[in-house]
Amino acid sequence: MKIGERLGRALDRAGKSQREIADRAKMEESTVSKIITGKTASPYCASVEKIVRAAGITWGELFDEPQMRLAETDARVAREFRGVLERVIDNDTRQKRISRGHSSVVRDAPIGEYDDVEELSDEQIPEEYQRVFANRAYRVITDAMQILPGSLLFARATQNEEAADGEIVVCRLNRKKLYLRRLDRRGGRTMLEAANPRYAAIRIDRQKDRLELVAVVCTIDG
């Protein structure tokens, strides 16, 4: 079966018209029509991909491949892993944009007693982030975690240090500065680790310091 026929069948199953697909894919309706009817025998892969995305189908569905079903636990792990990858890729993209000078945000955010983040108490938390139990919003001020200043963070309020071990957290030290750091409790000590080497790691002295865990970061929305 030719690609045009497969696309035509896929559109029928999805209940989408060629005009609707053309609008969603930002393509000429005539171009979509020629691909689906086979008048364009060897369409560009990019054009086919636009149609597939606009139809809301997968490549597996397009080629009638057997669908792999995941147990709910496996599906949840897969979604969490996808979220991690998306955050890694997004952060990498932002850092490349910064290094190329394409950002208008001040890159050398201040080091010192400035808070790393500011809480946005009136910020509406998107439903997709509420699903991962985010209930607080913050705006990034410094580049301690190599996250673009001005980015939004959505976090889950918690005071459970053990559960937050290894995570990026919002915390307050000695009732002063609000930090955005990675919490590391390995080896019987507690550290606040920055991703940016310009910021020194902070070792918490349990006899002298007061560490108040505020929230664990769920997602970054640049």
C-alpha positions in Angstrom: 0.0 0.0 0.0 1.4 3.4 -1.0 1.9 6.2 1.5 -0.9 8.3 0.2 -3.4 5.4 0.7 -2.2 4.9 4.2 -2.6 8.6 5.0 -6.0 8.6 3.5 -7.1 5.7 5.6 -5.5 7.2 8.7 -7.4 10.5 8.1 -10.7 8.6 7.8 -10.1 6.7 11.0 -9.2 10.0 12.8 -12.3 11.7 11.3 -10.2 14.5 9.8 -10.8 16.3 6.5 -8.0 17.2 4.1 -8.8 20.9 4.7 -8.6 20.5 8.5 -5.3 18.7 8.1 -3.9 21.4 5.8 -4.9 24.1 8.3 -3.3 22.3 11.2 -0.2 21.4 9.3 0.1 24.9 7.7 0.2 23.3 4.2 -1.7 24.1 1.0 -4.8 21.9 0.8 -3.8 21.0 -2.8 -0.5 19.7 -1.6 -2.2 17.5 1.0 -4.6 16.3 -1.6 -1.9 15.4 -4.1 0.0 13.4 -1.4 -3.1 11.5 -0.3 -4.4 10.8 -3.8 -1.0 9.6 -4.9 -0.5 12.4 -7.5 2.7 13.1 -5.6 4.2 9.6 -5.7 7.2 10.3 -3.5 6.4 13.1 -1.1 9.0 14.6 1.2 9.3 12.9 4.5 8.8 16.3 6.3 5.5 16.8 4.5 4.3 13.3 5.5 5.4 14.0 9.1 3.4 17.2 9.2 0.3 15.4 8.1 0.8 12.6 10.6 1.2 15.1 13.4 -1.8 17.1 12.3 -3.9 14.0 12.2 -2.9 13.1 15.7 -1.7 9.6 14.9 1.5 7.7 15.4 3.8 6.2 12.8 2.9 2.8 14.1 -0.8 3.5 13.5 0.0 4.7 10.0 1.8 1.5 9.1 -0.6 -0.8 11.0 2.1 -2.0 13.3 1.0 -4.0 16.4 0.6 -1.7 19.4 2.6 -2.4 22.5 0.5 -2.1 25.6 2.1 -1.2 28.9 1.1 -2.0 32.4 0.0 1.1 34.3 3.2 1.0 36.4 5.4 0.8 33.3 3.4 3.5 31.6 3.9 5.8 34.7 7.7 5.1 34.7 7.8 5.8 30.9 5.9 9.1 31.3 8.3 10.2 34.2 11.3 9.3 32.1 9.9 11.2 29.1 9.5 14.2 31.4 13.1 13.9 32.5 14.4 13.7 28.9 12.2 16.7 27.9 13.6 18.8 30.8 17.2 17.8 29.9 16.7 18.6 26.2 14.9 21.9 27.0 17.6 23.0 29.5 20.3 22.1 26.9 18.5 24.2 24.3 18.3 27.2 26.7 22.0 26.9 27.6 23.0 26.8 24.0 20.9 29.9 23.3 22.5 31.7 26.2 26.0 30.8 25.1 25.3 32.1 21.6 24.0 35.4 23.0 20.4 34.9 21.7 18.8 35.6 25.1 17.9 39.1 26.3 18.0 37.8 30.0 20.9 39.0 32.1 23.2 35.9 32.2 25.3 36.8 35.1 22.7 36.7 37.8 24.0 38.0 41.1 25.8 35.8 43.6 25.4 36.6 47.3 22.4 37.1 49.5 20.0 37.3 46.6 17.4 34.6 46.6 17.8 32.0 43.8 14.1 32.1 43.2 11.0 34.1 44.0 7.7 32.5 44.8 4.8 33.4 42.5 1.8 33.0 44.8 -0.7 34.2 42.2 0.7 32.1 39.3 -1.9 29.7 37.9 -0.4 26.1 37.8 -1.3 24.3 34.5 -3.4 21.2 34.9 -0.6 19.0 33.3 1.7 20.0 36.2 -1.0 19.6 38.8 -1.1 15.9 37.8 2.5 15.5 39.1 1.3 17.2 42.3 2.9 20.6 41.7 1.3 23.2 44.0 3.8 26.1 44.0 5.3 28.3 41.3 8.6 30.1 41.3 10.5 32.4 39.0 14.3 31.7 38.6 16.5 34.7 39.6 20.1 33.3 39.6 21.9 30.9 37.3 22.9 28.6 40.2 21.3 25.5 38.6 22.2 26.7 35.1 18.5 27.3 34.4 17.7 30.4 32.4 16.9 33.3 34.8 13.2 34.2 34.3 12.2 30.6 33.8 9.2 29.3 35.7 9.5 26.3 38.1 6.5 24.3 39.3 7.2 22.5 42.5 5.6 20.3 45.1 5.6 21.5 48.7 7.4 19.1 51.1 9.5 19.0 54.2 10.6 15.4 53.7 14.4 15.6 53.2 14.8 11.8 52.8 12.3 11.7 49.9 13.8 14.8 48.3 17.4 13.4 48.4 19.0 13.8 45.0 16.2 16.2 43.7 16.4 19.9 42.8 14.8 21.6 45.8 13.7 25.1 47.0 14.9 25.6 50.5 15.7 28.3 53.0 18.9 28.3 55.1 19.1 30.0 58.5 15.9 31.8 57.8 17.5 33.9 55.2 18.3 33.2 51.6 15.9 31.0 49.5 18.1 28.5 47.6 17.5 26.5 44.4 19.9 23.6 44.7 20.2 19.8 44.5 19.9 18.2 47.9 22.6 15.5 48.5 22.4 13.5 51.7 24.9 10.8 50.9 27.6 9.7 53.2 25.9 10.9 56.4 26.2 14.6 55.4 23.8 17.1 53.9 25.0 19.3 50.9 23.3 21.8 48.7 24.9 21.4 45.3 24.8 24.0 42.5 25.0 23.0 38.8 27.0 26.2 38.0 30.6 25.8 39.0 30.6 29.6 40.0 28.6 28.6 43.0 30.3 26.7 45.8 28.6 23.7 47.3 27.1 24.4 50.8 27.7 21.9 53.5 25.0 21.9 56.2 26.2 21.9 59.8 23.3 20.3 61.7 24.6 21.7 64.9 24.7 25.3 63.6 22.6 25.6 60.5 18.8 25.6 60.1 17.7 24.0 56.8 14.1 24.5 55.9 13.0 22.4 52.9 10.2 24.2 51.1 9.5 22.3 47.9 10.8 19.8 45.3 10.9 20.9 41.7 8.5 19.0 39.5 9.1 20.7 36.2 10.7 23.7 34.5 8.8 25.8 32.1 11.1 28.2 30.2 
